Amino acid sequence: MAVLASGVGSNLQALLDDPTVGPWVSLAVSDRASALALARARAKGVPAEFVDPGPHDRDSYGLALLDLFARHRIDCVALAGFMRVLSPDVVRAFEGRMLNVHPSLLPAFPGAHAVRDALAWGVKVSGVTVHLVDEEVDHGPIVLQEAVPVLPGDDEQSLHDRIHEAEHRLYPAAVRLLVEGRLKVDGRVVHVLGEEPP
C-alpha cells in the first residue's frame, strides 16, 4: 500500500501504528518536500518519496505517481490529507483499491474546507467519511462514516481536533477491510463482507 499525504501525516501515523495495516504500508508519497508525513514514514522504516508537482500538469504528475507505484509494486492506495486532485489515469488504475478520508459526512461539505464550511452552515453534527476514490472530488462510494457532534463554542480548530480523533479510529478500520478483501461495491453501496449480506 502507498499512502499519499501533503502535511503533518497524522492519519498516515494511525495507519502505520495499526497492527494489521502497518505492515502493508510500503511507500509514503508527498507533494511537499517538507511534509512531516515523510519523516513519520522514514521513522518507521517505510520508503518516503517527494514527487515534485512543479514540473508537471495533473496528467503528467499522475504518470510520475504511476511509475513510482509500479517500481514499488503497489496494490492499493490510501489518501491521507493529500491536497492534490489525482489524474483520471491514477484513479482508473486503482479503481476499487483507493481510499480517501474526508472530514465531513459526505455528501455534505466536500472540498478542501469542509470543517470551516460545516461551521459556517451551522450544522449540529459533522463527522468523518472514508470512501473509495472515483474521478470526482470527495464523491466515491462510502465505506464507513462516523458522526462527530458540533459543540457550542466550537471553532475550526477544536472541531477539527475531534474529527481527527475519529479519523484515526475509522481510517485504519476501513483500510483493514480493503486489504482483507472484505469490501464489495454494488453501484454506490459498499457492503462489508462478513458483517452484512453481500
Backbone bond lengths (Angstrom), bond angles and torsions (degrees), N, CA, C in turn:
res aa  C-N    CA-C-N  psi(-1)  N-CA   C-N-CA  omega(-1)  CA-C   N-CA-C  phi
1 M - - - 1.452 - - 1.515 110.48 -
2 A 1.327 116.07 136.97 1.460 121.76 170.37 1.524 108.34 -102.82
3 V 1.327 116.19 139.00 1.458 121.60 175.38 1.529 107.49 -115.11
4 L 1.322 115.99 126.78 1.465 122.00 -178.69 1.520 108.91 -107.29
5 A 1.319 116.82 127.52 1.469 121.76 -177.42 1.517 109.40 -145.55
6 S 1.322 116.14 145.25 1.467 120.93 -179.72 1.518 113.50 -103.99
7 G 1.322 117.65 -15.69 1.462 118.37 -168.74 1.511 114.72 -131.54
8 V 1.338 114.81 -127.16 1.460 122.22 -172.44 1.524 111.61 -65.28
9 G 1.320 117.27 -34.78 1.458 120.45 176.04 1.506 115.30 83.16
10 S 1.336 118.06 30.18 1.470 118.49 -179.17 1.529 111.52 -68.18
11 N 1.338 117.56 -34.20 1.466 119.07 176.28 1.525 111.18 -71.62
12 L 1.320 117.29 -35.62 1.464 120.01 172.01 1.521 109.83 -58.35
13 Q 1.337 117.14 -43.86 1.465 120.78 179.95 1.527 110.66 -61.39
14 A 1.327 116.44 -41.38 1.467 119.97 178.66 1.527 110.68 -61.36
15 L 1.329 117.28 -37.89 1.461 120.71 177.76 1.523 110.77 -69.79
16 L 1.326 116.89 -43.28 1.465 120.92 179.83 1.525 111.37 -62.31
17 D 1.326 116.45 -35.03 1.469 121.31 -176.52 1.527 113.13 -81.25
18 D 1.330 117.66 -13.30 1.458 120.72 -178.31 1.535 109.41 -75.96
19 P 1.346 118.08 128.30 1.462 119.54 -174.39 1.526 114.28 -63.59
20 T 1.333 117.76 -27.29 1.471 120.17 177.42 1.520 111.50 -86.19
21 V 1.326 116.61 -46.46 1.461 121.18 -173.43 1.529 111.41 -78.06
22 G 1.322 117.17 -39.36 1.464 120.72 -174.38 1.515 114.41 -47.95
23 P 1.345 118.53 -48.99 1.464 119.33 -179.41 1.536 114.00 -64.23
24 W 1.322 116.57 -20.46 1.469 119.90 177.78 1.521 112.43 -76.29
25 V 1.320 117.48 -24.65 1.478 120.40 -173.98 1.527 108.41 -75.85
26 S 1.323 115.53 110.30 1.463 120.25 -176.20 1.519 112.82 -116.84
27 L 1.351 117.04 1.29 1.464 120.51 179.70 1.520 108.89 -161.22
28 A 1.334 116.08 135.23 1.469 121.81 169.24 1.522 107.51 -117.00
29 V 1.315 116.29 139.31 1.462 121.84 -177.02 1.516 108.43 -132.59
30 S 1.337 116.10 139.52 1.459 120.64 174.72 1.518 110.52 -135.75
31 D 1.319 115.19 153.71 1.462 121.46 173.03 1.534 110.93 -94.98
32 R 1.346 115.79 6.77 1.465 120.76 177.21 1.525 108.69 -128.93
33 A 1.322 115.70 122.76 1.469 120.70 -176.27 1.522 111.41 -61.95
34 S 1.331 117.14 -30.49 1.466 121.38 -175.40 1.527 112.84 -92.16
35 A 1.325 118.62 5.82 1.465 121.09 -175.55 1.527 110.59 -61.33
36 L 1.320 115.81 129.07 1.461 121.10 177.37 1.525 111.13 -61.58
37 A 1.322 116.76 -25.31 1.466 120.82 178.48 1.527 110.90 -54.71
38 L 1.334 117.88 -39.52 1.464 120.80 -178.87 1.524 110.56 -64.02
39 A 1.331 116.58 -41.43 1.467 120.35 178.52 1.524 110.88 -65.95
40 R 1.336 117.47 -37.99 1.469 120.79 178.18 1.535 110.26 -60.41
41 A 1.336 115.86 -43.78 1.460 119.73 -179.73 1.524 110.62 -64.11
42 R 1.319 116.33 -47.96 1.473 120.14 -178.03 1.531 110.71 -61.19
43 A 1.334 117.06 -35.29 1.465 120.39 179.12 1.523 111.61 -63.60
44 K 1.338 116.48 -24.42 1.470 121.36 177.91 1.529 111.41 -97.31
45 G 1.335 117.13 6.62 1.454 120.31 179.63 1.513 114.38 78.16
46 V 1.342 117.09 18.97 1.463 121.81 -179.54 1.530 108.80 -97.61
47 P 1.332 119.16 130.41 1.455 120.72 176.11 1.530 111.08 -54.52
48 A 1.319 115.82 136.68 1.469 121.24 -177.00 1.518 108.59 -131.71
49 E 1.318 116.63 127.53 1.460 122.01 -173.59 1.524 110.59 -126.12
50 F 1.321 115.30 135.02 1.462 122.17 169.47 1.520 107.10 -94.89
51 V 1.329 116.73 121.93 1.457 121.19 174.43 1.522 106.84 -109.46
52 D 1.306 115.67 107.40 1.468 123.10 -172.60 1.528 110.12 -69.88
53 P 1.337 117.30 119.15 1.467 118.72 178.47 1.530 112.85 -75.93
54 G 1.339 117.42 -13.75 1.471 121.47 -173.56 1.512 114.84 -50.90
55 P 1.349 118.60 -50.66 1.463 119.20 -175.82 1.526 114.39 -80.50
56 H 1.332 118.34 4.05 1.467 121.02 -168.77 1.523 112.65 -119.36
57 D 1.347 114.50 151.76 1.464 119.45 158.25 1.534 106.24 -92.47
58 R 1.332 116.73 -179.11 1.459 118.77 -173.21 1.531 111.51 -61.50
59 D 1.336 117.11 -40.80 1.459 119.88 -177.56 1.527 111.84 -67.76
60 S 1.327 117.58 -45.16 1.465 118.46 -178.13 1.529 111.16 -71.67
61 Y 1.342 117.00 -28.86 1.460 119.54 173.71 1.534 109.71 -64.55
62 G 1.318 115.62 -40.94 1.462 119.75 176.73 1.514 112.11 -60.62
63 L 1.331 117.44 -40.41 1.462 120.75 178.47 1.522 110.80 -65.11
64 A 1.339 116.69 -38.18 1.468 120.21 177.35 1.526 110.48 -63.04
65 L 1.350 116.70 -40.48 1.468 120.07 177.00 1.527 110.96 -64.86
66 L 1.332 116.83 -44.47 1.466 119.70 -179.12 1.523 111.30 -61.88
67 D 1.332 116.82 -37.93 1.460 120.41 177.35 1.532 110.64 -62.78
68 L 1.343 115.00 -44.56 1.465 120.13 178.44 1.529 110.79 -62.63
69 F 1.333 116.71 -43.51 1.463 120.85 179.72 1.533 110.78 -62.12
70 A 1.325 116.51 -40.28 1.467 120.00 179.81 1.525 110.76 -63.79
71 R 1.324 116.32 -41.40 1.468 120.02 -178.89 1.531 111.25 -65.19
72 H 1.329 116.32 -30.55 1.466 120.54 -179.47 1.537 112.49 -98.00
73 R 1.329 117.08 5.49 1.467 122.45 178.42 1.526 111.80 54.29
74 I 1.310 115.49 50.64 1.470 121.81 -177.58 1.524 110.37 -77.86
75 D 1.344 115.41 131.00 1.468 122.26 178.69 1.525 112.90 -98.06
76 C 1.325 116.76 -33.23 1.457 120.54 -178.18 1.531 109.29 -148.35
77 V 1.328 115.07 163.11 1.463 121.78 -172.11 1.522 109.32 -132.90
78 A 1.326 115.65 139.20 1.472 122.03 173.23 1.528 108.17 -121.28
79 L 1.309 116.23 124.20 1.469 121.76 175.15 1.527 107.02 -90.83
80 A 1.321 115.61 123.95 1.465 120.93 -175.17 1.523 108.82 -129.66
81 G 1.331 114.98 74.86 1.453 118.77 -176.65 1.522 111.91 76.29
82 F 1.318 116.95 36.15 1.473 121.64 176.67 1.518 107.01 -89.63
83 M 1.334 116.07 111.41 1.466 121.04 -168.83 1.532 111.79 -93.72
84 R 1.318 115.09 47.30 1.459 120.72 -179.42 1.528 107.07 -142.72
85 V 1.327 116.23 133.90 1.462 120.63 178.59 1.526 108.17 -77.87
86 L 1.315 116.03 124.20 1.457 120.69 -177.75 1.526 111.12 -76.29
87 S 1.317 114.99 151.70 1.466 120.42 179.18 1.524 110.45 -70.53
88 P 1.337 117.06 155.53 1.466 119.94 176.99 1.529 112.58 -56.23
89 D 1.335 117.85 -33.59 1.469 120.34 179.66 1.524 110.91 -59.32
90 V 1.328 117.23 -43.89 1.462 121.07 -178.72 1.528 109.80 -67.54
91 V 1.327 116.20 -45.46 1.469 120.31 -178.38 1.523 110.28 -60.60
92 R 1.340 116.69 -44.37 1.471 119.94 -178.58 1.526 111.25 -66.68
93 A 1.332 116.47 -37.92 1.468 120.11 -178.32 1.522 111.94 -63.34
94 F 1.338 116.36 -28.24 1.467 120.22 -177.53 1.528 111.66 -119.00
95 E 1.317 116.78 30.21 1.464 120.93 179.38 1.529 109.84 -56.92
96 G 1.341 114.62 127.67 1.452 120.10 -179.28 1.518 114.34 78.23
97 R 1.345 116.53 -0.39 1.466 121.23 -177.82 1.531 111.66 -130.82
98 M 1.333 115.76 20.57 1.468 120.65 179.16 1.523 109.33 -132.58
99 L 1.338 115.30 125.29 1.463 121.62 -179.42 1.527 110.51 -112.96
100 N 1.328 114.50 153.50 1.461 121.81 172.35 1.525 108.12 -133.46
101 V 1.333 115.54 147.67 1.463 120.66 173.77 1.524 107.28 -112.61
102 H 1.350 115.49 134.97 1.467 120.67 -174.19 1.526 109.61 -133.49
103 P 1.354 117.41 137.41 1.471 120.50 -174.65 1.528 115.11 -85.40
104 S 1.326 116.21 53.89 1.460 121.47 169.67 1.520 107.62 -160.96
105 L 1.316 115.61 171.52 1.459 120.68 173.89 1.523 107.56 -89.77
106 L 1.319 116.00 87.63 1.462 120.07 179.94 1.530 109.72 -59.01
107 P 1.339 118.08 146.34 1.457 127.62 13.44 1.527 115.83 -83.37
108 A 1.320 119.00 6.23 1.457 120.30 177.00 1.532 110.06 -73.66
109 F 1.314 115.96 137.42 1.466 123.96 170.02 1.531 114.28 57.53
110 P 1.334 116.86 58.54 1.458 119.09 170.35 1.530 109.47 -72.84
111 G 1.322 115.78 171.61 1.459 120.11 174.56 1.509 113.60 97.22
112 A 1.334 114.45 -175.96 1.465 121.75 -168.20 1.527 113.99 -79.67
113 H 1.345 118.52 -11.69 1.472 120.53 -174.27 1.528 110.92 -124.32
114 A 1.316 116.17 44.41 1.462 120.63 -171.91 1.519 112.78 -61.10
115 V 1.338 117.49 -42.41 1.469 119.87 -176.78 1.525 110.17 -68.28
116 R 1.308 116.43 -45.91 1.471 121.00 177.16 1.523 110.45 -59.41
117 D 1.343 116.87 -44.18 1.464 120.89 -178.41 1.526 110.98 -64.37
118 A 1.342 117.07 -39.54 1.468 120.44 179.70 1.526 110.95 -63.75
119 L 1.334 116.40 -43.34 1.467 119.79 178.43 1.526 111.26 -64.29
120 A 1.324 116.35 -41.58 1.463 120.33 -179.72 1.527 111.08 -63.97
121 W 1.318 117.05 -31.20 1.464 121.83 -179.60 1.518 111.53 -78.45
122 G 1.340 116.45 -18.88 1.455 120.15 178.75 1.511 114.46 82.40
123 V 1.333 117.61 25.22 1.469 119.12 -178.93 1.524 110.65 -67.85
124 K 1.310 116.08 154.22 1.464 122.36 178.30 1.527 111.98 -96.05
125 V 1.339 116.04 -17.75 1.461 121.97 179.74 1.523 108.65 -137.06
126 S 1.312 115.73 130.46 1.462 121.25 171.00 1.524 106.69 -119.81
127 G 1.311 118.28 -150.83 1.453 117.67 178.40 1.505 113.68 159.08
128 V 1.325 114.43 -157.59 1.457 123.53 -174.69 1.523 108.56 -130.99
129 T 1.321 115.61 140.18 1.459 122.04 173.57 1.518 108.95 -127.21
130 V 1.333 116.39 132.52 1.463 121.52 166.77 1.518 106.24 -109.43
131 H 1.329 115.50 126.37 1.462 119.51 -176.81 1.520 111.01 -137.70
132 L 1.317 114.67 156.03 1.452 120.91 171.06 1.523 108.17 -71.35
133 V 1.312 116.46 145.83 1.462 121.43 -174.92 1.529 109.60 -89.78
134 D 1.323 115.03 131.06 1.465 120.10 169.53 1.529 108.29 -122.55
135 E 1.321 117.18 -167.36 1.466 120.05 -171.09 1.523 113.26 -79.73
136 E 1.328 118.14 -3.54 1.457 121.05 174.71 1.528 109.28 -105.36
137 V 1.329 116.26 152.38 1.466 120.60 -176.26 1.530 110.21 -72.76
138 D 1.350 116.51 128.34 1.469 122.92 175.14 1.531 111.61 52.49
139 H 1.319 115.64 48.12 1.460 120.36 -168.69 1.522 114.02 -128.90
140 G 1.324 119.62 -23.48 1.463 121.84 -170.03 1.518 113.74 -65.57
141 P 1.323 116.74 170.62 1.468 122.29 -178.07 1.529 112.27 -55.89
142 I 1.338 114.80 137.76 1.466 121.97 -173.45 1.526 110.10 -84.35
143 V 1.344 115.24 129.18 1.461 122.14 179.66 1.527 110.31 -93.48
144 L 1.327 117.44 -54.41 1.461 122.78 -179.81 1.526 109.42 -142.24
145 Q 1.331 115.50 150.44 1.462 121.45 173.09 1.520 109.37 -139.58
146 E 1.328 115.03 151.89 1.465 120.61 173.83 1.531 108.08 -141.84
147 A 1.326 115.67 130.58 1.458 120.83 179.24 1.523 110.41 -79.25
148 V 1.323 115.33 144.32 1.464 122.99 174.78 1.525 106.73 -129.88
149 P 1.347 118.37 120.27 1.462 119.44 -178.36 1.522 111.51 -68.18
150 V 1.330 115.05 146.54 1.459 121.48 171.16 1.523 106.62 -93.21
151 L 1.317 116.39 120.97 1.456 121.34 -174.74 1.523 111.06 -95.18
152 P 1.345 117.53 152.15 1.463 119.72 175.25 1.531 109.48 -55.97
153 G 1.308 116.42 134.69 1.457 120.73 179.10 1.515 114.35 85.66
154 D 1.356 118.05 -1.15 1.459 119.74 177.60 1.521 110.78 -60.34
155 D 1.322 115.40 138.33 1.457 120.43 165.99 1.526 106.94 -113.89
156 E 1.330 116.32 -178.66 1.456 119.44 -175.04 1.535 111.48 -59.12
157 Q 1.326 116.88 -39.86 1.462 120.03 -177.09 1.527 112.15 -69.32
158 S 1.333 117.07 -45.13 1.466 119.29 -176.65 1.524 111.09 -66.43
159 L 1.331 116.77 -39.86 1.462 119.66 178.30 1.524 110.18 -68.78
160 H 1.323 116.44 -41.56 1.466 119.99 179.72 1.532 110.49 -61.94
161 D 1.332 116.99 -37.98 1.473 120.23 179.52 1.532 110.92 -61.02
162 R 1.352 116.73 -43.19 1.462 119.50 -179.83 1.527 111.31 -70.74
163 I 1.330 115.79 -36.13 1.471 119.75 176.42 1.522 109.91 -63.92
164 H 1.335 117.22 -39.95 1.466 119.91 177.98 1.537 111.45 -60.15
165 E 1.321 116.66 -40.16 1.469 119.41 178.03 1.528 110.47 -58.51
166 A 1.332 115.99 -42.38 1.468 119.65 178.18 1.530 110.79 -67.67
167 E 1.330 116.92 -40.62 1.471 120.14 178.30 1.518 111.21 -57.91
168 H 1.330 116.11 -41.86 1.458 120.28 -175.41 1.526 112.36 -68.52
169 R 1.338 118.05 -19.09 1.469 122.36 171.85 1.530 111.34 -87.57
170 L 1.330 114.33 -46.74 1.466 120.26 -169.22 1.526 112.50 -75.22
171 Y 1.339 117.30 -39.11 1.464 118.51 -173.71 1.531 111.85 -66.60
172 P 1.335 119.31 -46.93 1.471 117.64 175.94 1.530 112.42 -59.00
173 A 1.327 117.12 -36.96 1.471 119.76 179.16 1.524 110.57 -62.76
174 A 1.322 117.16 -43.17 1.465 120.76 179.87 1.524 111.25 -67.92
175 V 1.330 116.87 -40.87 1.468 119.64 -179.92 1.531 109.76 -66.19
176 R 1.334 117.51 -36.72 1.473 119.72 175.31 1.522 110.66 -57.41
177 L 1.327 116.97 -45.37 1.465 120.58 179.42 1.524 110.96 -60.54
178 L 1.339 116.69 -39.72 1.464 120.51 179.76 1.525 110.93 -65.36
179 V 1.326 117.02 -51.43 1.472 119.15 -174.79 1.529 111.71 -70.31
180 E 1.331 117.20 -23.79 1.463 120.85 176.65 1.534 112.46 -84.30
181 G 1.333 116.91 -0.83 1.458 120.97 178.26 1.514 113.54 70.78
182 R 1.319 117.01 31.62 1.473 120.78 -173.42 1.525 113.48 -103.47
183 L 1.337 117.77 10.00 1.460 120.74 178.84 1.523 109.81 -104.46
184 K 1.321 116.17 128.29 1.460 121.70 175.25 1.523 107.52 -123.89
185 V 1.327 116.35 123.57 1.462 121.73 -176.00 1.521 109.21 -100.31
186 D 1.334 114.89 128.54 1.462 121.84 177.19 1.523 106.90 -126.55
187 G 1.337 116.78 93.66 1.463 120.56 -173.29 1.517 109.54 66.79
188 R 1.325 116.51 -119.02 1.460 120.58 177.34 1.527 112.33 -95.70
189 V 1.324 116.86 -2.24 1.466 120.22 -175.83 1.527 109.48 -97.81
190 V 1.334 115.87 128.55 1.455 121.69 177.03 1.524 108.29 -105.12
191 H 1.325 116.03 121.51 1.453 121.80 176.28 1.522 108.78 -98.58
192 V 1.330 115.97 140.72 1.468 121.59 175.14 1.519 106.90 -98.43
193 L 1.323 116.05 112.08 1.460 120.60 -178.22 1.518 110.26 -66.94
194 G 1.330 115.05 136.21 1.454 120.16 -177.89 1.518 112.88 94.08
195 E 1.333 117.37 -12.89 1.474 120.68 178.80 1.527 110.97 -120.57
196 E 1.337 116.22 -30.36 1.454 120.52 -179.93 1.516 107.27 -131.09
197 P 1.342 117.50 160.09 1.457 118.18 174.94 1.520 109.56 -62.69
198 P 1.339 118.34 136.61 1.482 120.16 179.51 1.511 112.00 -69.08
